[in-house]
């Protein structure tokens, strides 16, 4: 069942989302060749704690870190370690925070120094797919209208969307109903209502949509080892249209 949030609850989610957005902006400043992902993780942890919030991912189902990192062929859920970023890498960072009982969640993918033209196009298309999905977060639309917009944007540009991992509702739980696929036909599923809050997160691959999970049970990579990009915003459906709670600027 999809929970409908009150204006007060949405404001509480927004506060968590602001911390998430600020964390991502801070991390972007530190993404450069030579930096390790474990250093980025510590920066995120320290900042979230300083804000009086709790890192949402740390300990979640046993996950051992504050952020999820995804370098190059990693799709999602990569665990920070001592690997140093290199010029030309692309890195996805997914961050969640819990503040006063409510969660926020967002992700970005950025280049490390100068990146290839194809990598830049992949990042741009994935970000565009996110916003095309958000545009469908309108009262009266169907849930799958979001999914269809994301898939269409990716495929029109020669890319493919990951099937196995999805967006989700969010509020007092990090993952709530519904699951939000990044593919599918339009005009299917529940009707969207004001007060619904979703974490929408397209994962777009340069090659096949197929993925594999490493033995660590977390790290997801493209089966063909081609690049993947990931963007995410937490969005509320309101009477006046979609409201991005994790700040559009990230």
N, C-alpha and C positions, 0 to 999 in steps of 0.2 A: 504494500500500500504506500502511495506517495504522500508524504507528510506535507501539509500546508502550514507555512510559517506565518506568524503575525508580523506586523511592522516592527515590533519590539525585538522579536527573534531575528529578523533580517538585519536589524541594526547591530545585534550582538555578533552575528556571523561576519558582518562587514568589518568589525573591529579586528577579528582574527585574520580576515583577509588582508587588511592593511598591513599587519605585521608580516604576513607572507610576502606581499608585494615589496615591502621595504627590504626584506631579506634577499629577495632575488635581485633587486637593484644594487645592493651592497656586493653580492657575489659577482655580478657582472663586472664590477670595477676591478676585481681580483683575478679574473680569467685572463691568463696570459701564458705564454710558453714558460715552462719550468715550474709552474705551480702544481702541487699534487692535489688530488681530489680529497684526500684526508685533511689537508689544510683548509680547503673550501668547506668541508663538513664542520670543522671546528669553528670557523667564522660564523657559519649559520647557527650552530648550537649556542655559541656565546651571545649572539645578537637576540635570538628568540628568548633565551632565559632572561637577558637584560630587560626585555620588554614585558616581563612578568607572565610570559606564555609558556606552554609546554610543547616541545617538538613532537608533532603528531605521529611521525613515522617511527621514532626511536622506541624499540620494543614492541611495535605493532606486529602481531603474529610472529614475533621473534626477530623482526628486522633489526640489524645491529647499528644503524646510523641515523643521523638527523635528516640527511638529504639522500635522494636517489640520483645517481649520475649515469649518463648514457653517452659514451664516447663513440663516435663514428658508427659502427655496425650494431652497437648496443641500442635496443629499442627503449627499454625501460628497466628500472629496478636494479641498476648496477650499484654495487656496494663500493663506497669510497675506500681508497687504499693509497699506497705510496707511488702509484703511477704518475709520472709527470706529463702535463699537457705539452703537446708539440705544435709548432706552427703548422697550420693547415688542418688541424683537428676540428671537428665540431663536437660540442658537448651539450647534452640536454640535462637540465637540473630541475628536479621536482621537489617542492617543499610544501610541508603542511604544518600548521600550528593550531593549538587549542588554547583558547583564551576565555575565561569565565564560562566554561562548559560548552563552547561552540567552536566548530572547526572551520578553517580556511585551507584552500588547496590550490596551487597553481604550478605551472611549469613553463620553462622557456628553453629554446635551443639557440646557441650562439656560436659564432666562429672563434677560433683561437688564432689571432693574428690574421694574416691573409689566407683566405680559403679559396677553393676552386669555384669557378663559375657554376658548375653543376651543383655543388654543395649549397651555394647561396640561393640558387633557384629552389632547391628542395626546402630550405628553411623558409623562404618567402611564401611558397605555396602552402606549406603546412600551417603557417600563421594565418594566411588568407582563409584556409579551410576552417580554422577555428572561428574566425569572425563571420564567415558565411553560416556556420552552424548557429552562432549566437543570434544572428539576424532572424532565425526561425523561432527563437524563444519568445513567442507572442501568444498571449491568451487566445484560445480557440484553435491553434494549430495542433497537429498530432506530434507525438514524441518522435516518430520516425522522420518527420520533416527535417529535424536537426541532423539525423544520421545521413539522410539522402543528400543534403547540401554539402556535408563534409566529403562524402564519397565522390560526388560529382566534381567537386573542385579538384580533388587529388587526381582523379582519372583523366580529367580534361587536360591535365598538364603532364600526362604520361607516367604518373606515379600510382602506387597502390596503398590501400589502407589496411592496417593490421586488424584482424578479426578477433583474435583471442583476448584482447584487453580493451576495456571500455570505459566510458565516463560513468558518472554515478550521481545519485542524490547525495546531499551533504547537509549537516546541521549539528545535532547533538551527538551524532556518530560520524566518523570519517567517511564511511561508505553506507549509504542508505539507498532504498529503492528510489527510482528505478535504475536499472542498468541502461546506459545510453550507448548504443552501438554506433560505430563510425561508418556504417554502411547499411544499405537496405532501401527498399522502395518508400516513396512518400505516403502520407495519409494512412499510416498504420499506428496502432498502439493507443495509449491513453491520450485524452484531450488535455492540453496544457492549461493550467489555471494560475491565476495570480496567487503568489505566495509559495510557489514551488521554487526550490533552489537546487541548481545542478552544478556539478563540476564537469565541464565539457572538455574532452582532451583527445583530439586527433593524434594518432601516431601514423606517420606516413613514410613508406619505404621507397627507396630509389628503384628497387627491383621487385621481386615477388613479395606478396604479403605474408608469406610463410615465415614462421619464427621457430626458434629452439630455446630451451631453457638450460642453462649450465647446471653442473652438479651442485653448485651452491644453493640451488632451488629458488634463486632470486633473479639472477642476471638473464635477461631475455635478449637474444641477438637475432638478426635477420638470417634466415637459412642460407641465403646466397652470399652473406657477408658484405652486402652493399650497404650504403649509408641509410640511416633512419633519422627522422626528426620528430619532435614532440612539443606541443604547446597545450596549455591548459589555463582556463579561467574558471572561477566560481561566479555563477550568474544567477540573479533572482529574476523571476518573471513577475512583472508588475502590471498594473492597469495601464501604465504609460509605455509598456514595452520592456525589453531586456535591460537589466541593470547590472553592469559588470562590477562585482564587489572587490575583485583583486586588482583593480586599477588598470585601465587600458594601456597606460604608458609602459608596462613591463614588456 
